[in-house]
């Protein structure tokens, strides 16, 4: 559905986007993650044909967005982070106005407005003025606006920004429904845990460069390789079990650090290339009462900080 080929954007000496290569399959909900200034919005504006790249190009459903912008716009629905709404229009009138801009016939416009308002859970607000809506409702209305011409690719820049927890949950349900309808969705955020809950795959940008792209599971596997091992001891062994475990671990050359996270829980860091199973074998041979042995759970906020660390 989407192919990005060496996409680059420079402003003078500043490089906002540096040779981005990316492919997103059809009917995927793909998360675009990175700190502020990473290049997310720049990429999305290029895909929406609102900005020309310095180098490279991108294809949406096989259409070159740089050379054939008019045709590409038929396939793309774009919802920016900061959007404008006409407060003096009712919700149905607002959607009808944009449907007219897309040259959609009167009969189809009426049906479409009701269908889209139902999709974004605003059916009960169809005759309310836009100015009376909450921020979350306005964002859902703008999502409906981006769907008027039935695009194959939806580009959503921080769609849950400023929403309360209930509104965020509603937005997540809407996005999952869109995926079930066959839409491909590219959604940006600087909050990794938020996107990991609903996306099929993720791309992480930092300083205009791609630092990771793949499934959430692949990201977890990659980062868990650096996570410490957790060794939980049976409390029935008392302090003697704890002392025996620490003594044993200190004698193993692959163990570089030992931390006591809880009274009977140790966290250990190993040298690169070490085999965790060998650590467990040594503990068991020494009679240490181990009742649990695993990698520490992945903390997504910590992962985000690690993969987007500032090199300055």
C-alpha positions as CSV (number, residue, x, y, z in Angstrom):
1,X,0.0,0.0,0.0
2,X,2.7,2.5,1.0
3,X,6.3,2.5,-0.2
4,X,8.8,5.3,0.8
5,X,12.0,5.4,-1.2
6,X,15.0,7.4,0.2
7,X,12.7,10.3,1.3
8,X,14.8,13.3,2.3
9,X,13.9,16.8,3.3
10,X,16.3,19.6,4.0
11,X,15.8,23.2,5.1
12,X,19.1,24.8,4.3
13,X,21.7,23.0,6.4
14,X,19.1,21.4,8.6
15,X,18.0,17.8,7.6
16,X,14.5,17.1,8.9
17,X,14.3,13.7,7.1
18,X,17.3,11.7,6.1
19,X,16.9,9.0,3.4
20,X,13.9,7.3,4.9
21,X,13.0,3.9,3.4
22,X,9.8,2.2,4.5
23,X,7.1,-0.2,3.3
24,X,3.7,-0.7,4.9
25,X,1.5,-3.6,3.8
26,X,-2.2,-3.2,2.9
27,X,-4.7,-3.2,5.8
28,X,-2.1,-2.5,8.4
29,X,-2.4,-0.2,11.4
30,X,1.2,1.2,11.5
31,X,2.5,3.4,14.3
32,X,4.9,6.2,13.5
33,X,6.8,7.0,16.7
34,X,9.5,9.4,17.7
35,X,10.3,12.4,19.9
36,X,9.2,15.9,18.8
37,X,11.3,17.0,15.8
38,X,12.1,13.4,14.7
39,X,10.6,13.9,11.2
40,X,7.2,12.3,11.7
41,X,5.1,15.3,10.6
42,X,7.5,16.1,7.7
43,X,7.0,12.6,6.4
44,X,3.2,12.7,6.7
45,X,3.0,16.1,5.0
46,X,5.0,14.8,2.1
47,X,2.8,11.7,1.8
48,X,-0.3,14.0,1.9
49,X,1.3,16.0,-1.0
50,X,1.4,19.2,1.2
51,X,5.2,19.3,1.1
52,X,7.8,18.5,-1.6
53,X,10.8,16.3,-0.6
54,X,14.4,17.4,-1.4
55,X,15.2,13.9,-2.6
56,X,13.4,10.6,-2.9
57,X,9.7,9.8,-3.4
58,X,6.8,7.7,-2.1
59,X,4.1,5.6,-3.6
60,X,0.5,5.2,-2.3
61,X,-1.3,2.3,-3.9
62,X,1.3,2.5,-6.7
63,X,0.8,6.2,-7.3
64,X,3.8,8.5,-7.1
65,X,2.9,11.2,-4.6
66,X,5.6,13.6,-5.9
67,X,4.9,13.3,-9.7
68,X,1.1,12.7,-9.5
69,X,-0.2,14.5,-6.5
70,X,-3.7,14.9,-7.7
71,X,-4.2,11.2,-8.2
72,X,-2.5,10.4,-4.9
73,X,-4.8,12.7,-3.0
74,X,-7.7,10.6,-4.1
75,X,-6.2,7.7,-2.2
76,X,-5.1,9.6,1.0
77,X,-7.1,10.9,3.9
78,X,-5.0,13.3,6.1
79,X,-5.8,14.5,9.6
80,X,-3.2,16.9,10.9
81,X,-2.3,17.5,14.6
82,X,-3.7,21.0,14.5
83,X,-6.8,21.4,12.4
84,X,-9.4,24.0,11.7
85,X,-13.1,23.6,12.1
86,X,-16.1,25.8,11.3
87,X,-17.7,26.4,14.6
88,X,-20.9,28.0,13.2
89,X,-21.8,24.8,11.2
90,X,-23.7,21.8,12.6
91,X,-21.8,18.5,12.4
92,X,-23.9,17.2,9.4
93,X,-23.4,20.6,7.6
94,X,-19.7,20.4,8.3
95,X,-19.3,17.0,6.6
96,X,-21.7,18.1,3.8
97,X,-19.5,21.1,3.0
98,X,-16.4,18.9,2.6
99,X,-18.4,16.3,0.6
100,X,-19.4,19.1,-1.8
101,X,-15.7,20.0,-2.1
102,X,-15.2,16.5,-3.2
103,X,-18.0,16.8,-5.8
104,X,-20.1,14.1,-4.1
105,X,-23.8,14.1,-5.2
106,X,-26.6,15.4,-2.8
107,X,-28.2,12.0,-2.1
108,X,-24.9,10.3,-1.5
109,X,-23.7,13.2,0.7
110,X,-26.7,12.8,3.1
111,X,-26.1,9.0,3.5
112,X,-22.4,9.5,3.9
113,X,-22.7,12.1,6.6
114,X,-24.9,9.8,8.7
115,X,-22.7,6.8,8.1
116,X,-19.5,8.6,9.1
117,X,-21.0,10.2,12.2
118,X,-22.1,6.8,13.3
119,X,-18.6,5.4,12.6
120,X,-16.9,8.1,14.8
121,X,-19.7,7.7,17.5
122,X,-21.2,11.2,16.9
123,X,-24.6,10.2,15.7
124,X,-26.3,12.0,18.6
125,X,-24.4,15.2,17.8
126,X,-25.4,15.4,14.1
127,X,-27.5,18.5,14.6
128,X,-25.2,20.2,17.2
129,X,-23.0,23.1,16.3
130,X,-19.3,22.2,16.1
131,X,-18.4,24.9,18.6
132,X,-20.4,22.9,21.3
133,X,-18.2,19.8,20.9
134,X,-15.4,18.8,23.2
135,X,-11.8,18.6,21.9
136,X,-12.1,14.8,21.6
137,X,-15.4,15.1,19.7
138,X,-13.9,17.6,17.3
139,X,-11.0,15.3,16.6
140,X,-13.4,12.5,15.8
141,X,-15.4,14.8,13.5
142,X,-12.1,15.7,11.7
143,X,-11.4,12.0,11.4
144,X,-14.8,11.6,9.7
145,X,-13.9,14.5,7.4
146,X,-10.7,12.7,6.3
147,X,-12.8,9.7,5.3
148,X,-15.3,11.5,3.1
149,X,-13.7,10.5,-0.2
150,X,-13.2,6.9,1.0
151,X,-9.4,6.9,0.9
152,X,-7.3,3.7,1.0
153,X,-4.6,5.2,3.2
154,X,-5.4,7.3,6.3
155,X,-2.6,9.5,7.7
156,X,-3.3,10.6,11.2
157,X,-0.9,13.0,13.0
158,X,-1.2,12.7,16.8
159,X,-5.0,12.0,16.6
160,X,-5.3,11.3,20.4
161,X,-3.4,14.4,21.5
162,X,-5.0,16.2,24.4
163,X,-7.7,13.6,24.8
164,X,-8.8,12.3,28.2
165,X,-8.6,8.5,28.9
166,X,-12.1,7.7,27.8
167,X,-11.8,9.7,24.5
168,X,-8.5,7.9,23.8
169,X,-10.2,4.5,24.3
170,X,-12.9,5.5,21.9
171,X,-10.4,6.6,19.3
172,X,-8.6,3.3,19.6
173,X,-11.8,1.4,18.9
174,X,-12.5,3.5,15.9
175,X,-9.1,2.9,14.5
176,X,-9.5,-0.8,14.9
177,X,-12.8,-0.6,13.1
178,X,-11.2,1.2,10.2
179,X,-8.6,-1.6,9.9
180,X,-11.4,-4.1,9.8
181,X,-13.0,-2.0,7.0
182,X,-9.8,-2.6,4.9
183,X,-8.2,0.8,5.5
184,X,-4.4,1.2,5.9
185,X,-3.7,3.6,8.7
186,X,-0.5,5.4,9.5
187,X,-0.7,7.0,12.9
188,X,1.9,9.1,14.6
189,X,2.6,9.7,18.3
190,X,5.5,10.4,20.6
191,X,4.1,7.9,23.1
192,X,5.3,4.4,22.3
193,X,3.1,2.4,24.9
194,X,0.0,4.1,23.4
195,X,0.6,2.9,19.9
196,X,2.0,-0.6,20.8
197,X,-1.4,-1.5,22.2
198,X,-3.2,-1.2,18.9
199,X,-0.7,-1.2,16.0
200,X,0.3,-4.2,13.9
201,X,3.8,-2.7,13.3
202,X,5.9,0.3,14.3
203,X,8.5,2.6,12.9
204,X,10.6,4.6,15.2
205,X,12.3,7.8,13.9
206,X,15.0,9.9,15.6
207,X,16.7,13.0,14.2
208,X,15.1,12.3,10.8
209,X,16.5,8.7,10.7
210,X,14.9,5.4,10.9
211,X,16.1,3.5,14.0
212,X,13.5,0.6,14.0
213,X,10.8,-0.8,11.8
214,X,8.9,-4.0,12.4
215,X,6.3,-5.7,14.5
216,X,5.7,-4.9,18.2
217,X,6.8,-8.4,18.9
218,X,10.1,-7.9,17.0
219,X,10.7,-4.7,19.0
220,X,10.1,-6.5,22.3
221,X,12.5,-9.3,21.3
222,X,15.2,-6.9,20.2
223,X,15.0,-4.9,23.4
224,X,14.5,-7.8,25.8
225,X,17.9,-9.1,24.7
226,X,19.3,-6.2,26.8
227,X,16.9,-6.6,29.7
228,X,18.3,-7.9,33.0
229,X,17.5,-11.4,34.2
230,X,15.3,-11.7,37.1
231,X,15.9,-14.5,39.6
232,X,13.2,-15.1,42.2
233,X,14.1,-17.2,45.2
234,X,11.8,-19.3,47.4
235,X,11.1,-17.4,50.6
236,X,11.3,-20.7,52.6
237,X,15.1,-20.6,52.1
238,X,15.3,-17.4,54.1
239,X,18.5,-15.3,54.1
240,X,20.7,-18.4,53.6
241,X,19.2,-18.8,50.1
242,X,19.8,-15.2,49.2
243,X,23.4,-15.4,50.4
244,X,24.0,-18.7,48.5
245,X,22.6,-17.1,45.3
246,X,24.7,-14.0,45.5
247,X,27.8,-16.0,46.3
248,X,27.2,-18.3,43.3
249,X,26.5,-15.4,40.9
250,X,29.6,-13.5,41.9
251,X,31.8,-16.5,41.0
252,X,30.4,-16.6,37.4
253,X,32.5,-14.6,35.0
254,X,29.5,-13.8,32.7
255,X,27.6,-12.0,35.5
256,X,28.5,-8.3,35.4
257,X,26.1,-6.8,37.9
258,X,23.8,-8.0,40.7
259,X,21.0,-5.9,42.1
260,X,18.5,-6.8,44.8
261,X,15.1,-5.5,43.5
262,X,13.0,-7.1,46.3
263,X,13.9,-9.2,49.4
264,X,13.9,-12.4,47.4
265,X,14.2,-11.0,43.9
266,X,17.6,-10.5,42.2
267,X,18.3,-8.7,38.9
268,X,21.5,-9.6,37.1
269,X,23.1,-8.3,33.9
270,X,25.2,-10.6,31.8
271,X,28.1,-10.1,29.5
272,X,27.2,-9.9,25.8
273,X,26.7,-13.4,24.3
274,X,26.2,-15.1,27.6
275,X,23.8,-18.0,27.9
276,X,21.1,-17.4,30.6
277,X,20.4,-21.2,30.8
278,X,24.0,-21.7,32.0
279,X,23.4,-19.2,34.9
280,X,20.3,-21.1,35.9
281,X,22.1,-24.5,35.8
282,X,24.8,-23.2,38.1
283,X,22.3,-21.9,40.6
284,X,20.4,-25.2,40.6
285,X,23.6,-27.3,41.0
286,X,24.5,-25.2,44.0
287,X,21.2,-26.0,45.6
288,X,19.8,-22.4,45.4
289,X,16.0,-22.6,45.6
290,X,15.0,-20.8,42.4
291,X,11.3,-20.5,41.9
292,X,11.3,-18.2,38.9
293,X,13.8,-17.2,36.3
294,X,13.1,-14.9,33.3
295,X,14.0,-11.7,31.5
296,X,12.6,-8.5,33.1
297,X,9.4,-7.3,31.4
298,X,10.0,-4.7,28.7
299,X,9.2,-1.2,29.8
300,X,8.1,0.6,26.7
301,X,8.9,4.0,28.0
302,X,12.4,2.9,28.8
303,X,12.7,1.3,25.3
304,X,11.6,4.6,23.7
305,X,14.3,6.5,25.7
306,X,17.0,3.9,24.7
307,X,16.3,3.8,21.0
308,X,15.9,7.6,20.7
309,X,18.7,8.6,23.0
310,X,20.3,12.0,22.2
311,X,23.8,11.6,20.8
312,X,24.6,15.3,21.2
